[in-house]
Each structure stands twice: as C-alpha cells, then as structure tokens.
C-alpha cells in the first residue's frame, strides 16, 4: 500500500499518470467516500464538515473527502470526485482552490506579472541583500510576491526560484557557507504552503545576509539572470532528476545541441549540467535519509541513481560522509 500511496502523491504534483486500477485500490484502502467534494486544508485546520474523511499524503496538507449526493443526470461539478478515475484531478483542483485563497490572504494583485519584472526584481533583491545599508526586506518582499503570483499553481517552480536566490547570494563563495545553505535547502523542500514559501526569501536573507553583505556582486549578478535556454534546462532537470537523464535528452527538450547547452549552462550557472543534476539527486537523498526510514538502496533508486555503489561514492564525495553516517547524524 505504501507504494500506491507514493504513486498517488507523485501523480498529484505532476508525476506519472495513475492507472485506474491503482486509483481504485487506493480508494478502497483508505475507505474514501465517493462521490465527494475534495477540500485541501493546512494540517491542524478543523474538518470542513461533519462526516468528512481525511487523507494525508503530503506534509502540511490534509485532503478532506466530504460525501455528497449527486442527483442522476446533473452536471458534474468541477470539484467533484465521483469515481477513482477522477481522484488525482479532484485533489489537484482542491489544492488550487487553497492556493488561490492563500494568495487572497497575501494580498496579491490580479495583474499579469511578466518574466522581465521577475528578473528585474530578482537582481534588485540580490543587490540589496549584499549592499551595505541595503533595503533587503522591501526588495525581497516585492520579488517574493511576484514569484508567488506567477507560479501559484506550480509549487516546485517556486522552490526552484528560491534555490536560484540561494545560489546567487553565495555564488563564488559556496564552500564557505555550505552548512547554512544546506539547512536552507531543507527548509525550501519542506515548505508545502504558499505562506511558508512566501516567508522564505526573508529567512534566506536573515541567515545569509550577515555572511555575504559587502561582498562584490560578481558571479553574474547585475547581468541577465538566466537565458530562456538555461531556465528551461533547469526546469527540465528539476522535473526528471529522479529518472535516468542525459545531457543529450535535456538538450533535446531545450531545442539546442548538447555542446551549446553545456557551454551556456556552465557560463550562466558556474557548473555543468551533470554537476547540477547530481546536486539535485544528492539533496533529495539527504532529505530522504533525514526524514524517512527507507533503505539505502530504495533511497538511491528514488533519487535517480542506477546503483547503490554510484550513490554511495558520489554521496561521500559531495558531503564528506557516508549515507549511513549522515542518517545517524541527522536523527
């Protein structure tokens, strides 16, 4: 049943499509009432209605299935889950309704915000964090509001933007602040709600600011942040890093040659495509080691490695300790 739960959780956030038979087994195992209205609420919130059945798949969120009577022949409401085949779609719609309500609470405007506005706000935020006497709070709140609005339906892209901020602030001096950076990466991946993600730019600045203030911008800050090709490559890598992926496949998805992508990616990010891919895999493995009791082989495969030997070797090279030692230290 654990495997089915994992497949359902992944499908909800854009993973492989869920076979109907697996969805049916999931509904039976969790005794979900169908037809039902699906309501997503933060962990700890009261049940939306008496008789609602809770479903917990992701940290910080509870999906409530509220039984409803649907008269024969009546139109199927968009929020309705009247069968196992609509399970994933109904939960996704519930999450979107929650995100929209969160954005209203955050006071976001309905105006369309462009990529150019996002990039300009990003540059301004990075400069203000690193500038002596800079107004980092206002700059980060402006940039954070833009990414929350632009990617309100794609929480993983918000995480990617936050990682870009972390990278830009420490570019060229990453090794000096690795202990802080790793802690912040964990927080970024642990955040499940827009309010939490919206607070993270200021958290990043609060923890990194005293370390990077006064450093020269360098590292590309002040130049165009990322070209569309490299941004597309980063998004593609983030989507497939847990699967076997090659430079050629990523380049094909970006509609460029592998050699062109390799040159451009290194120029704009300071690292190779393979190095970034490996970093994502190791960071994912770190999270699983620290938060689950899964076996090392399962974690290696879940993180995109094809063998336990390769996983063990790369993990030790990048962290300085073995996966088992890391797990013991993280508990």
GILINPE-V8563 format. One record per residue. N is the residue number from 1. RES is the residue in one small letter. PSI is psi in whole degrees, -180 to 180 (* if undefined). D_FIRST is the distance of its C-alpha to the first C-alpha in whole Angstrom. Layout:
BEGIN
N/RES/PSI/D_FIRST  N/RES/PSI/D_FIRST
END
This chain:
BEGIN
1/x/-32/0  2/x/-40/4  3/x/-41/5  4/x/-43/5  5/x/-42/6  6/x/-43/9  7/x/-41/10  8/x/-46/11  9/x/-41/12  10/x/-40/14  11/x/-36/15  12/x/-37/17  13/x/35/19  14/x/11/20  15/x/-169/18  16/x/147/17  17/x/147/17  18/x/123/14  19/x/145/15  20/x/-40/15  21/x/-39/13  22/x/-40/10  23/x/-41/11  24/x/-43/12  25/x/-39/9  26/x/-46/8  27/x/-43/11  28/x/-44/11  29/x/-35/8  30/x/4/10  31/x/47/13  32/x/131/15  33/x/127/18  34/x/139/20  35/x/156/22  36/x/156/22  37/x/134/24  38/x/127/21  39/x/125/23  40/x/130/22  41/x/153/24  42/x/150/24  43/x/133/22  44/x/-15/25  45/x/152/26  46/x/153/27  47/x/140/25  48/x/-21/27  49/x/150/27  50/x/139/27  51/x/-4/24  52/x/142/22  53/x/124/18  54/x/146/17  55/x/124/14  56/x/117/14  57/x/-29/12  58/x/140/16  59/x/134/18  60/x/-10/21  61/x/147/20  62/x/131/19  63/x/117/18  64/x/130/20  65/x/108/19  66/x/114/23  67/x/138/23  68/x/156/27  69/x/125/29  70/x/111/30  71/x/143/33  72/x/132/33  73/x/-8/34  74/x/153/34  75/x/146/33  76/x/119/30  77/x/152/30  78/x/-26/28  79/x/-4/26  80/x/146/25  81/x/97/21  82/x/8/22  83/x/163/19  84/x/-31/16  85/x/-20/18  86/x/9/19  87/x/-56/16  88/x/-47/17  89/x/-40/21  90/x/-40/21  91/x/-41/19  92/x/-42/21  93/x/-36/24  94/x/-40/23  95/x/-42/23  96/x/-39/27  97/x/-39/28  98/x/-45/27  99/x/-42/29  100/x/-41/32  101/x/-36/32  102/x/-41/32  103/x/-37/35  104/x/-40/37  105/x/-34/37  106/x/-8/38  107/x/26/41  108/x/146/40  109/x/160/42  110/x/-4/42  111/x/148/44  112/x/124/43  113/x/132/42  114/x/166/43  115/x/-38/42  116/x/-42/45  117/x/-39/45  118/x/-46/42  119/x/-44/44  120/x/-42/47  121/x/-35/45  122/x/-50/43  123/x/-44/46  124/x/-43/48  125/x/-45/45  126/x/-44/45  127/x/-42/49  128/x/-35/49  129/x/-40/47  130/x/-8/49  131/x/133/52  132/x/123/54  133/x/13/55  134/x/157/52  135/x/71/51  136/x/-38/47  137/x/-52/46  138/x/-42/47  139/x/-42/46  140/x/-36/43  141/x/-38/42  142/x/-48/44  143/x/-43/41  144/x/-40/38  145/x/-37/39  146/x/-47/39  147/x/-33/36  148/x/-38/34  149/x/-45/36  150/x/-33/36  151/x/34/32  152/x/-24/31  153/x/0/28  154/x/80/27  155/x/-30/26  156/x/-31/26  157/x/-32/29  158/x/-43/30  159/x/-41/29  160/x/-41/31  161/x/-39/34  162/x/-37/34  163/x/-35/33  164/x/-40/36  165/x/-45/38  166/x/-44/37  167/x/-44/38  168/x/-38/42  169/x/-28/43  170/x/7/42  171/x/128/43  172/x/-16/46  173/x/27/45  174/x/-44/41  175/x/-31/42  176/x/-25/44  177/x/26/41  178/x/-38/38  179/x/-37/37  180/x/-43/37  181/x/-42/35  182/x/-41/32  183/x/-40/32  184/x/-37/32  185/x/-42/30  186/x/-41/27  187/x/-40/28  188/x/-46/28  189/x/-22/25  190/x/-22/24  191/x/132/25  192/x/-19/23  193/x/153/26  194/x/-36/29  195/x/-42/32  196/x/-46/30  197/x/-37/31  198/x/-25/34  199/x/-16/35  200/x/-35/34  201/x/-42/37  202/x/-33/39  203/x/-45/37  204/x/-45/38  205/x/-38/41  206/x/-38/42  207/x/-33/40  208/x/-27/42  209/x/-52/45  210/x/-21/47  211/x/-31/46  212/x/-7/47  213/x/134/50  214/x/-10/53  215/x/148/51  216/x/145/53  217/x/-61/51  218/x/-170/50  219/x/23/47  220/x/-10/48  221/x/132/48  222/x/-17/50  223/x/171/50  224/x/131/47  225/x/-65/44  226/x/139/42  227/x/160/43  228/x/-34/41  229/x/-47/40  230/x/-38/39  231/x/-43/37  232/x/-40/35  233/x/-42/34  234/x/-42/33  235/x/-39/31  236/x/-44/30  237/x/-43/29  238/x/-30/27  239/x/-28/25  240/x/8/24  241/x/-20/25  242/x/4/21  243/x/161/22  244/x/125/25  245/x/140/28  246/x/164/32  247/x/-40/35  248/x/-42/36  249/x/-41/33  250/x/-41/33  251/x/-40/37  252/x/-39/36  253/x/-25/34  254/x/-1/37  255/x/38/40  256/x/169/42  257/x/154/42  258/x/-41/41  259/x/-39/44  260/x/-45/45  261/x/-43/41  262/x/-46/41  263/x/-48/45  264/x/-41/44  265/x/-46/41  266/x/-40/42  267/x/-42/45  268/x/-26/44  269/x/-16/41  270/x/9/43  271/x/166/40  272/x/164/39  273/x/-45/36  274/x/-41/34  275/x/-41/35  276/x/-42/33  277/x/-45/30  278/x/-38/30  279/x/-43/30  280/x/-42/27  281/x/-44/25  282/x/-41/27  283/x/-40/26  284/x/-43/23  285/x/-39/22  286/x/-45/24  287/x/-44/22  288/x/-39/19  289/x/-38/21  290/x/-24/22  291/x/-6/19  292/x/171/16  293/x/20/16  294/x/152/15  295/x/160/17  296/x/-38/20  297/x/-44/19  298/x/-41/16  299/x/-41/18  300/x/-48/21  301/x/-41/19  302/x/-27/17  303/x/3/20  304/x/5/22  305/x/145/24  306/x/-9/24  307/x/152/25  308/x/-30/24  309/x/-47/28  310/x/-43/29  311/x/-49/26  312/x/-44/28  313/x/-47/32  314/x/-39/31  315/x/-45/30  316/x/-38/32  317/x/-37/35  318/x/-25/34  319/x/-19/33  320/x/-3/35  321/x/165/33  322/x/159/30  323/x/-40/26  324/x/-43/26  325/x/-38/29  326/x/-44/28  327/x/-45/25  328/x/-40/27  329/x/-27/30  330/x/-19/27  331/x/*/26
END
